[in-house]
């Protein structure tokens, strides 16, 4: 039997090296044909070479391997199945399985093996037993586990290519339906909310609202993989256009989303602490409590969302309370400044490290939606204090961030005008831009 290391090393030749070998061989053959060809009868004319075709079969290279040389079996990880179970089922001896599992865990926490995800077993007929296990925790990376123990393990990030995309849609029933109806995914809706989260109340979208987007589409190995940020957004509602244009100055001191005139979109507070949700109960001083079955003031706003939905801090601040009570369930309270405090109730669990004294940033995940305490279903009860008094945050007008310094405006306007041309190519503004 041939040496497993030599055989398998040969299988991992890069496609570029293989192409170079084929090209070099082709060059020698072509040179020999030309040298042995008889001289043309008319020496005044240049010899004309007839093209000779050399069929080149490009190998299918993926995961750093020439896949054509392996038999490939794909299977799905079952609930409760461990990596050791998988390897023993493939015929590895217990010590081999233990060593391979240890190597896997050095590259990627074995807890990342999730039920329902697939893996591949590659088997080279020139070696005894399976050769590689391939596992991709995401489309952006893969892990190649060497089952022969010859040191060819690899955990690699795949290169991501960014291309610009355009999208537009009109709301007939919901923002999600509008996005899907325009041929796009829910994930792009999430990116649009990132751009407009300070200026658009996505819990009150109206029929007839419209949007146009310039966004980043990510590709991995020439396949759509996900979305980067939205570079420019226009949302039309109530007869007005709201813009969010992403800008980074040449010296990187000005970064983020800005409006048409260069005003920062970021405000002191986000509109809500969760996404993919709906308001299930509003601030109401005469609300009938569904659990206690009596009229009791509801001094917060309930956002219903699926279990495990991330809950984020609506502004920078410091956690001043973190715990659990019978009524509130698991909760976190944040002190933002001398005037404002916020509280997030009924969590399934807190995010790691969310303890008293922890400083958090706007948009940072602090916990996950649950139904602990006096709750009839998964939601977060969001409470807001203004100078020690609980108020309805949906009726407050929060302060904007500091304006962009004037010396950066010419640079911003050049970027803005490029974005506007792209937005206008997939839709028209409601308001006249010249007037604005």
HELIX and SHEET records of a PDB file:
HELIX    1   1 UNK A    4  UNK A   11  1                                   8    
HELIX    2   2 UNK A   15  UNK A   36  1                                  22    
HELIX    3   3 UNK A   67  UNK A   69  5                                   3    
HELIX    4   4 UNK A   83  UNK A   89  1                                   7    
HELIX    5   5 UNK A   94  UNK A  107  1                                  14    
HELIX    6   6 UNK A  110  UNK A  112  5                                   3    
HELIX    7   7 UNK A  175  UNK A  181  1                                   7    
HELIX    8   8 UNK A  186  UNK A  196  1                                  11    
HELIX    9   9 UNK A  393  UNK A  395  5                                   3    
HELIX   10  10 UNK A  406  UNK A  408  5                                   3    
HELIX   11  11 UNK A  409  UNK A  424  1                                  16    
SHEET    1   A 2 UNK A  61  UNK A  62  0                                        
SHEET    2   A 2 UNK A  65  UNK A  66 -1                                        
SHEET    1   B 5 UNK A  71  UNK A  76  0                                        
SHEET    2   B 5 UNK A 118  UNK A 123 -1                                        
SHEET    3   B 5 UNK A 132  UNK A 138 -1                                        
SHEET    4   B 5 UNK A 141  UNK A 146 -1                                        
SHEET    5   B 5 UNK A 154  UNK A 157 -1                                        
SHEET    1   C 5 UNK A 160  UNK A 170  0                                        
SHEET    2   C 5 UNK A 210  UNK A 220 -1                                        
SHEET    3   C 5 UNK A 223  UNK A 237 -1                                        
SHEET    4   C 5 UNK A 240  UNK A 248 -1                                        
SHEET    5   C 5 UNK A 255  UNK A 258 -1                                        
SHEET    1   D 7 UNK A 278  UNK A 281  0                                        
SHEET    2   D 7 UNK A 301  UNK A 304 -1                                        
SHEET    3   D 7 UNK A 379  UNK A 386 -1                                        
SHEET    4   D 7 UNK A 340  UNK A 350 -1                                        
SHEET    5   D 7 UNK A 329  UNK A 335 -1                                        
SHEET    6   D 7 UNK A 317  UNK A 325 -1                                        
SHEET    7   D 7 UNK A 359  UNK A 360 -1                                        
SHEET    1   E 4 UNK A 278  UNK A 281  0                                        
SHEET    2   E 4 UNK A 301  UNK A 304 -1                                        
SHEET    3   E 4 UNK A 379  UNK A 386 -1                                        
SHEET    4   E 4 UNK A 389  UNK A 390 -1                                        
SHEET    1   F 6 UNK A 278  UNK A 281  0                                        
SHEET    2   F 6 UNK A 301  UNK A 304 -1                                        
SHEET    3   F 6 UNK A 379  UNK A 386 -1                                        
SHEET    4   F 6 UNK A 340  UNK A 350 -1                                        
SHEET    5   F 6 UNK A 365  UNK A 369 -1                                        
SHEET    6   F 6 UNK A 310  UNK A 312 -1                                        
SHEET    1   G 2 UNK A 288  UNK A 289  0                                        
SHEET    2   G 2 UNK A 294  UNK A 295 -1                                        
END                                                                             
